Amino acid sequence: MVRRLGVRDAVVVGMSAMIGAGIFSAFAPAAAAGGSGLLIGLGVAALVAYCNATSSARLAALYPTSGGTYVYARHRLGDLWAGQAGWAFIVGKIASCAAMALTLGSYVAPGHVRLVAVLAVAALTVLGWAGVQRSTQLSTVIVVVSLAALLVVVLSAFRGGTADTSNLQPFPGADVGGILQSAGLLFFAFAGYARVATLGEEVRDPVRTIPRAIAIALTVVLVVYVVVGLSALLAIGAPGLAASPAPLQTVVESGSWAAWAPAVRVGAAAASLGALLALLLGVSRTVVAVARDRPRISGLARLHEQSRTPRTAEVAVGVVVVVLVATLDLRGAIGFSSFGVLVYYAIANASALTLRRDEGRPPRVVPLVGLLGCLVLACTLPRAAVAAGLVVVLGAAIEWAVRRRMPASRRPA
């Protein structure tokens, strides 16, 4: 690939991947867990995200192939951990699809959340059949629309007469555990930061450019999130955020800027649809990659003769997402997604810890903080999310054991 991207270009890529639907949905469950301490949770989530992205960037430079942590873990830790990473990623991102669909329904049609979510998943799955992709231009439009909606939220809090510093009082029952849980849930809102780490073949001087771009993009996004979170807390307080299925819309509706609430709905809808389309396409392609290594599910890797798209995998992913939409609420979907992605990046950090100095090893403290941070945040998530996530971890271990017992001639190369 041509190395034409500088620091500014890489920062824009990172911001476009992070500023999206997550911020429109994650504040409600985070406020329920940590109260006004969610602002501290934001900082913790950003720190863990930075460590994860830095570790991933160093590994991507050493193994510049598709597959992410699945590939890194196979080389550094073995097939057991590679399988854990692969399944954690797929399950976590499928749960993210459900969360995006539920976010769309919460803002567009509060009385018919699940119906709208199911229809959105079905429609975007069909678009995927036709080979429709989310272009760079569309991503830019979504970021601009999202930022405009977030600006409305901030202005409505400070100019709409609702800002009240008494709303920053600690939420009853919030403690360190609650703040850490809020960090785990808000980690969901930073999803996409590692997109910068995959640009190793496209940026100039990647050893210097990628770490700088990651730090700048995360800092800018963290500032945006803190400003929005502070505005929301000042406007309606942690109890108001926790009780609302569409928290940022509620912030605008609470003051004299209520007429601007449709702008927030449009921003949330655009961000949710864009994220959902990108996730459905990405997860189905990851399923194809994993299925090619596994004879028992190799049918999922089939491509349609005319469109050359993985319709079987797309339908399978769509069906699972619909099941999650029908059975989980938004908080459950976000928690389940966060658990899977935190496990995925814990394995990435563990892989980075095995790097030697001549392999571009980051300072030891970075992957160590990332690994411990991922494990702590994963364990503090809602119990149902942790239990479901542990089932996935156990299932991946069983699958590895079964594959290990297969005759060598039947194992994938």
Rosetta blueprint (number, residue, H / E / L):
1 M L
2 V L
3 R L
4 R L
5 L E
6 G L
7 V H
8 R H
9 D H
10 A H
11 V H
12 V H
13 V H
14 G H
15 M H
16 S H
17 A H
18 M H
19 I L
20 G L
21 A L
22 G H
23 I H
24 F H
25 S H
26 A L
27 F H
28 A H
29 P H
30 A H
31 A H
32 A H
33 A H
34 G H
35 G H
36 S H
37 G H
38 L H
39 L H
40 I H
41 G H
42 L H
43 G H
44 V H
45 A H
46 A H
47 L H
48 V H
49 A H
50 Y H
51 C H
52 N H
53 A H
54 T H
55 S H
56 S H
57 A H
58 R H
59 L H
60 A H
61 A H
62 L H
63 Y L
64 P L
65 T L
66 S L
67 G L
68 G L
69 T H
70 Y H
71 V H
72 Y H
73 A H
74 R H
75 H H
76 R H
77 L L
78 G L
79 D H
80 L H
81 W H
82 A H
83 G H
84 Q H
85 A H
86 G H
87 W H
88 A H
89 F H
90 I H
91 V H
92 G H
93 K H
94 I H
95 A H
96 S H
97 C H
98 A H
99 A H
100 M H
101 A H
102 L H
103 T H
104 L H
105 G H
106 S H
107 Y H
108 V H
109 A L
110 P H
111 G H
112 H H
113 V H
114 R H
115 L H
116 V H
117 A H
118 V H
119 L H
120 A H
121 V H
122 A H
123 A H
124 L H
125 T H
126 V H
127 L H
128 G H
129 W H
130 A L
131 G L
132 V L
133 Q L
134 R L
135 S L
136 T H
137 Q H
138 L H
139 S H
140 T H
141 V H
142 I H
143 V H
144 V H
145 V H
146 S H
147 L H
148 A H
149 A H
150 L H
151 L H
152 V H
153 V H
154 V H
155 L H
156 S H
157 A H
158 F H
159 R H
160 G L
161 G L
162 T L
163 A L
164 D L
165 T H
166 S H
167 N H
168 L H
169 Q L
170 P L
171 F L
172 P L
173 G L
174 A L
175 D L
176 V H
177 G H
178 G H
179 I H
180 L H
181 Q H
182 S H
183 A H
184 G H
185 L H
186 L H
187 F H
188 F H
189 A H
190 F H
191 A L
192 G L
193 Y H
194 A H
195 R H
196 V H
197 A H
198 T H
199 L L
200 G L
201 E L
202 E L
203 V E
204 R L
205 D L
206 P H
207 V H
208 R H
209 T H
210 I H
211 P H
212 R H
213 A H
214 I H
215 A H
216 I H
217 A H
218 L H
219 T H
220 V H
221 V H
222 L H
223 V H
224 V H
225 Y H
226 V H
227 V H
228 V H
229 G H
230 L H
231 S H
232 A H
233 L H
234 L H
235 A H
236 I H
237 G H
238 A H
239 P H
240 G H
241 L H
242 A H
243 A H
244 S L
245 P L
246 A L
247 P H
248 L H
249 Q H
250 T H
251 V H
252 V H
253 E H
254 S L
255 G L
256 S L
257 W L
258 A H
259 A H
260 W H
261 A H
262 P H
263 A H
264 V H
265 R H
266 V H
267 G H
268 A H
269 A H
270 A H
271 A H
272 S H
273 L H
274 G H
275 A H
276 L H
277 L H
278 A H
279 L H
280 L H
281 L H
282 G H
283 V H
284 S H
285 R H
286 T H
287 V H
288 V H
289 A H
290 V H
291 A H
292 R H
293 D L
294 R L
295 P H
296 R H
297 I H
298 S H
299 G H
300 L H
301 A H
302 R L
303 L L
304 H L
305 E L
306 Q L
307 S L
308 R L
309 T L
310 P L
311 R H
312 T H
313 A H
314 E H
315 V H
316 A H
317 V H
318 G H
319 V H
320 V H
321 V H
322 V H
323 V H
324 L H
325 V H
326 A H
327 T H
328 L L
329 D L
330 L H
331 R H
332 G H
333 A H
334 I H
335 G H
336 F H
337 S H
338 S H
339 F H
340 G H
341 V H
342 L H
343 V H
344 Y H
345 Y H
346 A H
347 I H
348 A H
349 N H
350 A H
351 S H
352 A H
353 L H
354 T L
355 L L
356 R L
357 R H
358 D H
359 E H
360 G L
361 R L
362 P L
363 P L
364 R L
365 V H
366 V H
367 P H
368 L H
369 V H
370 G H
371 L H
372 L H
373 G H
374 C H
375 L H
376 V H
377 L H
378 A H
379 C H
380 T L
381 L L
382 P L
383 R H
384 A H
385 A H
386 V H
387 A H
388 A H
389 G H
390 L H
391 V H
392 V H
393 V H
394 L H
395 G H
396 A H
397 A H
398 I H
399 E H
400 W H
401 A H
402 V H
403 R H
404 R H
405 R H
406 M L
407 P L
408 A H
409 S H
410 R H
411 R L
412 P L
413 A L
